[in-house]
Amino acid sequence: MADDKRGRDKQAHDAAKRRQERDIATERERYDEAEPPVDADVLADIERDLASVAFPATGAAVVDAIGEREVPTDAGTYAVEALLPDTDEETFDSPAAVRVRIQRPTVAAAMKRIVEATEGLADAELTDTQRDGYERTFRELVNIDPIDENEGIPVVADWMVERIRENGELPGSRSVRRRAAEYCRANGYEVRNDEWLGV
């Protein structure tokens, strides 16, 4: 490949794509933690259903294509439209990225609410870093006690949506972690200071 701007741009693009694929693979491994599993065949079918969608695609385009598709889990059945934000603000780079998102339904449903609550706010944009922090907090709530049907996730998501509406901005990751820790401690779950929620 020539050592010119076009060649360097292609190399950078290829490196970014490899990094994204590694990140998705890592997320897939992490998403196998305590949440009720979504059958791998169901997830593969959803990826196939997205073959007609041009990626990168907005959340609205994905919901339009497969929103009514059902995702059965041990804890119940979810429609894809209940898990993905129906907005142009959210973008998915590939069918695999959609698969990763819906692999943990309670976390996906909470993030959908947060993304949709920020839509239309002039100064609120959900960055990748914020998203990662929020999702990690929700995953930690799942891991605290997976038997309780993830009751902490809607409590913390409600609190976040309320803050977004009241203040017109996204709450900081530290505030969200603190609220999640308060919920855990109030419900008899130990949160140590050296843990993610131990702020």
PyMOL commands that set and color helices and strands:
alter all, ss='L'
color gray80, all
select helices_A, chain A and resi 5-30+40-52+59-66+80-82+95-102+105-118+128-144+146-148+152-167+173-186
alter helices_A, ss='H'
color red, helices_A
select strands_A, chain A and resi 57-58+70-73+76-79+91-92
alter strands_A, ss='S'
color yellow, strands_A
deselect
rebuild
show_as cartoon
